[in-house]
C-alpha cells in the first residue's frame, strides 16, 4: 500500500473516531470566559483610542499657545522696527497654525472613533451581560438538577439501608425467639428428668427448708418460747 493511501486511511479513521462528549456546562463556562476576554480587549482598545485623542488635544493646545506667543513676538518686532524678525516669527506662527488645524482635525476624527467604539462597546457589554445571566441560569438549573439527583440517590440508599436494617432486626428477633424456645424446652426437660439438676436442687431446697424449721423449733424450746408462735 502506498504512503498516500495510508495517510488517507489514517485521516478518515481519525475523522470517524468518536469524539469525547464534552460537558455542556463546561462548554458554556468556556464560551462565557472567551466573551469576557474579548470584552476586556475591546475596552482596552477604546481606552487606547481615548488616550490618543487626549494626547492630540494636548498637542493642539500647545500649538495654540505657540501661535499666541509667536504672534506677540512678531508684534513686538514690528514695534521695534525689525521687519525681518517679524516676518520670520509670522512664518513660524503660520506653520504652528497649520499644525494646530491638523491636530484639531485629527482630534475630531479620534473623537468620532471613540464615540462609535463606545456605542459598540456598550452593545458588546449588554450581550456579554445577557450571556452571563443566561450562563448563571443554566448553571443554577444544572446545580438544582444535580442536587435533586443526589437527593434521589440518597433516598434510594436510605431506603435500601432501612430495608436491610429491618431484615436484620427481623433476623435478630427470630434468633431471640429460637433461643427463648430452646431455653424453655431445656427448663421443661430439666423438670421432667428425675436425675436432672433442677429437680435435685428443688428437693435439696425442700429438705433444707424442713431442717431449718426443725432447728427453729428446737431453738424456741431452749429459750422457753412456744414453738407454735
Secondary structure as GFF3:
##gff-version 3
##sequence-region A 1 229
A	DSSP	alpha_helix	3	16	.	.	.	ID=ss1
A	DSSP	alpha_helix	24	79	.	.	.	ID=ss2
A	DSSP	alpha_helix	83	192	.	.	.	ID=ss3
A	DSSP	alpha_helix	197	222	.	.	.	ID=ss4
###
